[in-house]
Amino acid sequence: MITDAVLVHLKNSKQGIVEYMIVNNDNIHPPVEININDELIKFADYDFTSYISAIEKMLENLKGNSKNIYEITDEKTSQFGEYINGFLNSMLRINPLWMVLIYSDMRFNFNFYDDTDIGILRRCIDEYNALAEVVTMQIVLNNIFNTVGDDSNNQSARLEYFEKEFNKNFDNFNKVSFTSKKFDEYMFNPNSKTTGEITEYYICTSVAEFYSALLYLHFQSNKRINVCKLCGKLFTPKTAKATAYCYGSYDGQKCQDLGPHIVNREQQKNDEVLAEFEKVRRKLYLQFYIEPDEYWNEVDPIIPNKKYTEFMDKKKKLLADYRMNKINKEKVMKFLEQYR
């Protein structure tokens, strides 16, 4: 039987609705419907950095300044465990789905019978890596939509890019094979006649697996997620028409109202700034990659390259200010020089 996992399947392709069920200690919780686009955007936008930073510092404290892994103390281990439990409880209040996926990932490679110092450290590193993978997946999402999230890419082009990106980074971002799984009711309850009606599940035991599944289902549908060409936020266009700007506002003005003026100005200037932004972004994302064998290192944790995240956070405001003529080209180019 399955413990600590999330089963997800496509319920309504036209409306972009999936249904997921949390499996915990062989109990299947009631199904929950979610909108694929809303869930992808909500996850991509959530700020996990404070949790990551705190756990990273505690992990360094656990290892000690001497780099001697055999100096782990019960007090340090206890503090680390208490923080992890506090984090999981916070996630349970904020989003039970995220909590289950992160907790499942934390348990993935645990060896509960290894009470040596290296075994204890390995468990703590696994817990940190599970949370670091959350940020990794957020970066993957943002990279994909910043690359194909405009209406110059049709549905087939977007799906093709996703499949290429996923296959290229499979070893880096997923621990278990991501393939569709088929089950019948006998896997859960021999007397059930309802579970078997769902013919295809994706079994997800980590954040990476769950949002990879959602991405796959998203790119198979007619729904789009675009990047606002003013504020840089992800959004779902409300109509089938080409939509370059979101329905929110930036600096007190609606992105939809400002959009046409900005497009005309950029076309007249034939500005190379936008091309330079994209060139730097893609270069930073390539540097973000983690080599697969680093994933199984016995001592050192995975630490995602923070430069890409930092660049993307600063890029949104800087590019929006530039498009609104609040800063000049020279200031933007000076910013880009830091990341070349």
C-alpha positions as CSV (number, residue, x, y, z in Angstrom):
1,M,0.0,0.0,0.0
2,I,1.0,3.6,-0.6
3,T,1.9,5.9,2.4
4,D,2.5,9.6,2.2
5,A,1.8,10.3,-1.4
6,V,-0.6,12.3,-3.5
7,L,-2.6,10.8,-6.4
8,V,-3.6,13.2,-9.1
9,H,-5.6,12.8,-12.3
10,L,-7.1,15.0,-15.0
11,K,-10.8,15.5,-14.3
12,N,-11.8,18.1,-16.9
13,S,-9.4,18.9,-19.7
14,K,-11.5,21.6,-21.2
15,Q,-11.8,23.5,-18.0
16,G,-8.2,22.6,-16.8
17,I,-9.4,20.9,-13.6
18,V,-7.5,18.1,-11.8
19,E,-8.5,16.1,-8.8
20,Y,-6.0,15.0,-6.2
21,M,-6.2,12.6,-3.3
22,I,-3.8,12.6,-0.3
23,V,-2.8,9.0,0.8
24,N,-1.6,8.8,4.3
25,N,-1.1,5.5,6.2
26,D,-3.1,3.6,3.6
27,N,-6.0,6.0,4.1
28,I,-7.3,7.9,1.0
29,H,-8.5,11.4,1.9
30,P,-11.5,12.8,0.0
31,P,-10.7,14.1,-3.5
32,V,-10.0,17.8,-3.9
33,E,-10.5,19.7,-7.2
34,I,-8.1,22.4,-8.2
35,N,-7.6,24.5,-11.3
36,I,-4.3,23.6,-12.9
37,N,-3.3,27.1,-13.8
38,D,-4.3,28.6,-10.5
39,E,-2.3,26.0,-8.6
40,L,0.8,26.4,-10.8
41,I,0.8,30.2,-10.4
42,K,0.1,30.0,-6.6
43,F,3.0,27.7,-6.1
44,A,5.4,29.6,-8.4
45,D,4.7,32.9,-6.5
46,Y,5.0,31.6,-2.9
47,D,8.1,32.7,-1.1
48,F,9.9,29.8,0.6
49,T,13.2,31.6,0.9
50,S,13.0,32.4,4.6
51,Y,12.5,28.7,5.4
52,I,15.3,27.7,3.2
53,S,17.8,30.2,4.7
54,A,16.9,29.2,8.3
55,I,17.3,25.5,7.6
56,E,20.5,26.1,5.7
57,K,22.0,27.9,8.7
58,M,20.9,25.2,11.1
59,L,22.5,22.6,8.9
60,E,25.8,24.4,8.9
61,N,25.6,24.7,12.7
62,L,24.9,21.0,12.9
63,K,28.0,20.1,10.9
64,G,30.1,22.5,12.9
65,N,32.8,24.9,11.9
66,S,35.5,22.3,11.8
67,K,33.9,20.4,9.0
68,N,34.3,17.3,11.1
69,I,31.0,15.5,10.7
70,Y,31.6,13.4,13.9
71,E,31.1,16.5,16.1
72,I,27.3,16.3,15.9
73,T,25.6,16.7,19.2
74,D,22.2,15.6,20.4
75,E,21.3,19.2,21.3
76,K,22.0,20.4,17.7
77,T,20.1,17.5,16.2
78,S,17.2,18.1,18.5
79,Q,17.1,21.8,17.5
80,F,17.2,20.9,13.9
81,G,14.4,18.4,14.2
82,E,12.2,20.9,16.2
83,Y,12.6,23.5,13.4
84,I,11.6,20.9,10.8
85,N,8.6,19.9,12.7
86,G,7.6,23.6,13.2
87,F,8.0,24.2,9.5
88,L,5.8,21.2,8.6
89,N,3.2,22.4,11.0
90,S,3.3,25.8,9.4
91,M,2.9,24.3,6.0
92,L,0.0,22.2,7.3
93,R,-1.8,25.4,8.2
94,I,-0.8,27.3,5.0
95,N,-1.3,24.4,2.5
96,P,-1.8,20.8,3.5
97,L,-1.0,19.6,0.0
98,W,2.5,21.2,0.1
99,M,3.1,19.8,3.6
100,V,2.3,16.2,2.5
101,L,4.5,16.5,-0.6
102,I,7.5,17.9,1.3
103,Y,7.1,15.5,4.1
104,S,6.9,12.6,1.7
105,D,10.1,13.8,0.0
106,M,11.9,14.1,3.3
107,R,11.2,10.5,4.1
108,F,12.3,9.3,0.7
109,N,15.8,8.0,1.5
110,F,15.6,7.8,5.2
111,N,17.5,5.0,6.9
112,F,15.9,5.1,10.4
113,Y,18.2,2.3,11.6
114,D,21.4,4.2,11.0
115,D,22.1,6.1,14.2
116,T,25.7,6.8,13.4
117,D,26.8,10.5,13.1
118,I,26.9,10.2,9.3
119,G,23.5,8.5,9.3
120,I,22.0,11.3,11.4
121,L,23.6,14.0,9.2
122,R,22.4,12.2,6.1
123,R,18.8,12.4,7.3
124,C,19.1,16.1,8.1
125,I,20.6,16.7,4.7
126,D,17.7,14.8,3.1
127,E,15.3,17.0,4.9
128,Y,17.1,20.1,3.7
129,N,17.3,18.8,0.2
130,A,13.5,18.2,0.1
131,L,12.9,21.8,0.9
132,A,15.6,23.0,-1.5
133,E,13.9,21.0,-4.2
134,V,10.8,23.2,-3.7
135,V,12.7,26.3,-4.8
136,T,14.3,24.3,-7.6
137,M,10.9,23.5,-9.0
138,Q,9.7,27.1,-8.6
139,I,12.7,28.1,-10.8
140,V,11.9,25.5,-13.4
141,L,8.3,26.7,-13.6
142,N,9.3,30.4,-13.9
143,N,12.0,29.5,-16.5
144,I,9.5,27.6,-18.6
145,F,6.8,30.3,-18.6
146,N,9.3,33.1,-19.1
147,T,10.5,31.2,-22.2
148,V,7.2,30.2,-23.8
149,G,4.7,32.3,-21.8
150,D,3.6,34.6,-24.6
151,D,1.2,34.2,-27.5
152,S,4.0,33.9,-30.1
153,N,4.2,30.2,-28.9
154,N,1.2,28.1,-29.8
155,Q,0.0,25.1,-27.8
156,S,2.2,22.5,-29.6
157,A,5.3,24.7,-29.3
158,R,4.7,25.1,-25.6
159,L,4.3,21.4,-25.1
160,E,7.4,20.6,-27.2
161,Y,9.5,23.0,-25.1
162,F,8.2,21.5,-21.8
163,E,9.0,17.9,-22.9
164,K,12.5,18.9,-24.0
165,E,13.1,20.8,-20.8
166,F,11.7,18.0,-18.6
167,N,13.7,15.3,-20.3
168,K,16.9,17.3,-20.1
169,N,16.5,17.9,-16.4
170,F,14.9,14.7,-15.4
171,D,17.7,13.5,-13.2
172,N,18.2,16.8,-11.6
173,F,14.6,17.6,-10.5
174,N,13.0,14.2,-9.9
175,K,14.0,11.2,-7.8
176,V,11.5,8.7,-9.1
177,S,10.4,7.9,-12.7
178,F,7.6,10.3,-13.8
179,T,5.3,8.2,-15.8
180,S,1.5,7.7,-15.8
181,K,0.4,4.8,-13.6
182,K,-2.7,2.7,-14.0
183,F,-4.4,1.1,-11.1
184,D,-7.7,-0.6,-10.4
185,E,-9.8,-0.7,-7.3
186,Y,-8.0,-3.7,-5.9
187,M,-5.0,-1.7,-5.1
188,F,-7.1,0.1,-2.5
189,N,-10.3,-1.7,-1.6
190,P,-11.5,-4.9,-3.2
191,N,-15.1,-3.9,-2.6
192,S,-14.8,-0.4,-4.1
193,K,-16.4,0.3,-7.5
194,T,-15.6,4.0,-7.7
195,T,-11.8,4.2,-7.6
196,G,-11.5,1.9,-10.6
197,E,-13.4,4.4,-12.7
198,I,-10.4,6.7,-12.7
199,T,-8.1,5.1,-15.3
200,E,-5.0,7.1,-15.0
201,Y,-3.2,8.4,-11.9
202,Y,0.1,10.1,-11.3
203,I,1.6,9.1,-8.0
204,C,3.5,12.0,-6.5
205,T,5.8,11.7,-3.6
206,S,7.5,15.1,-3.9
207,V,6.8,18.7,-4.9
208,A,8.8,18.1,-8.1
209,E,6.7,15.2,-9.2
210,F,3.4,16.8,-8.4
211,Y,4.1,20.1,-10.3
212,S,5.8,18.2,-13.1
213,A,2.5,16.3,-13.5
214,L,0.5,19.5,-13.4
215,L,2.8,21.0,-16.0
216,Y,2.4,18.0,-18.3
217,L,-1.4,18.2,-18.0
218,H,-1.4,22.0,-18.4
219,F,0.5,21.8,-21.7
220,Q,-1.9,19.2,-23.0
221,S,-4.8,21.5,-22.5
222,N,-5.9,24.7,-24.4
223,K,-5.3,26.8,-21.3
224,R,-2.4,29.2,-21.3
225,I,-0.2,30.8,-18.6
226,N,1.5,34.0,-19.9
227,V,4.0,36.3,-18.4
228,C,2.8,40.0,-18.2
229,K,5.1,42.1,-20.3
230,L,4.9,44.9,-17.9
231,C,5.0,43.6,-14.3
232,G,6.4,40.1,-15.0
233,K,3.7,38.2,-13.1
234,L,2.3,34.9,-14.3
235,F,-1.4,35.0,-15.3
236,T,-4.1,33.1,-17.2
237,P,-5.6,35.0,-20.2
238,K,-9.4,35.2,-19.9
239,T,-10.0,34.9,-23.6
240,A,-8.5,33.1,-26.6
241,K,-7.2,36.4,-27.9
242,A,-3.5,37.2,-27.7
243,T,-2.9,38.8,-24.2
244,A,0.4,40.4,-23.3
245,Y,-0.6,42.1,-20.1
246,C,-2.1,40.8,-16.9
247,Y,-5.3,42.1,-15.2
248,G,-3.5,43.6,-12.2
249,S,-1.6,46.9,-11.9
250,Y,1.9,48.2,-11.5
251,D,2.7,51.4,-9.7
252,G,-1.0,52.4,-9.5
253,Q,-1.7,51.9,-13.2
254,K,-3.4,49.0,-14.9
255,C,-1.0,46.8,-16.9
256,Q,-3.8,46.4,-19.6
257,D,-4.1,50.2,-19.9
258,L,-0.3,50.8,-20.2
259,G,0.3,47.9,-22.5
260,P,-0.4,49.4,-26.0
261,H,1.7,52.5,-25.3
262,I,4.7,50.4,-24.2
263,V,4.4,48.1,-27.2
264,N,4.5,51.0,-29.6
265,R,7.4,52.7,-27.9
266,E,9.5,49.5,-27.9
267,Q,8.8,48.8,-31.5
268,Q,9.9,52.3,-32.4
269,K,13.1,52.1,-30.4
270,N,14.0,48.6,-31.5
271,D,15.5,48.3,-28.1
272,E,18.2,45.7,-27.4
273,V,17.6,45.9,-23.7
274,L,14.9,43.2,-23.7
275,A,17.1,40.9,-25.8
276,E,20.0,41.4,-23.3
277,F,17.7,40.6,-20.4
278,E,16.6,37.3,-22.0
279,K,20.2,36.5,-22.9
280,V,21.4,36.9,-19.3
281,R,18.4,35.1,-17.9
282,R,19.0,32.0,-20.0
283,K,22.7,32.0,-19.2
284,L,21.9,32.1,-15.4
285,Y,19.4,29.3,-15.7
286,L,22.0,27.1,-17.4
287,Q,24.4,27.8,-14.5
288,F,21.6,26.8,-12.1
289,Y,21.7,23.1,-13.2
290,I,22.8,20.5,-10.6
291,E,24.9,17.6,-11.7
292,P,23.0,14.3,-11.1
293,D,25.8,12.7,-9.1
294,E,25.9,15.6,-6.7
295,Y,22.4,14.5,-5.6
296,W,23.7,11.4,-3.9
297,N,26.7,13.0,-2.2
298,E,27.1,11.4,1.2
299,V,28.0,14.7,3.0
300,D,27.2,17.9,1.2
301,P,23.6,19.0,0.7
302,I,22.2,20.4,-2.6
303,I,22.3,24.1,-2.5
304,P,20.5,25.6,-5.5
305,N,22.3,28.4,-7.3
306,K,20.7,31.6,-5.8
307,K,21.9,33.9,-8.6
308,Y,19.0,33.0,-10.9
309,T,16.4,33.6,-8.2
310,E,18.0,36.9,-7.2
311,F,18.1,38.0,-10.8
312,M,14.4,37.1,-11.5
313,D,13.3,39.0,-8.3
314,K,15.1,42.2,-9.3
315,K,14.3,41.8,-13.0
316,K,10.6,42.3,-12.6
317,K,10.8,45.8,-11.0
318,L,13.8,47.0,-13.0
319,L,12.3,46.0,-16.4
320,A,8.9,47.4,-15.5
321,D,10.5,50.7,-14.4
322,Y,12.5,50.8,-17.7
323,R,9.4,50.2,-19.8
324,M,7.7,53.1,-18.0
325,N,10.7,55.4,-18.6
326,K,11.5,55.7,-14.9
327,I,15.1,54.6,-15.4
328,N,17.4,54.8,-18.4
329,K,19.1,52.2,-20.6
330,E,22.5,52.8,-19.0
331,K,21.2,51.9,-15.5
332,V,19.7,48.7,-16.8
333,M,22.9,47.7,-18.6
334,K,24.9,48.3,-15.5
335,F,22.6,46.0,-13.6
336,L,23.0,43.3,-16.3
337,E,26.8,43.5,-16.1
338,Q,26.6,42.0,-12.6
339,Y,25.2,38.8,-13.9
340,R,27.1,38.2,-17.2
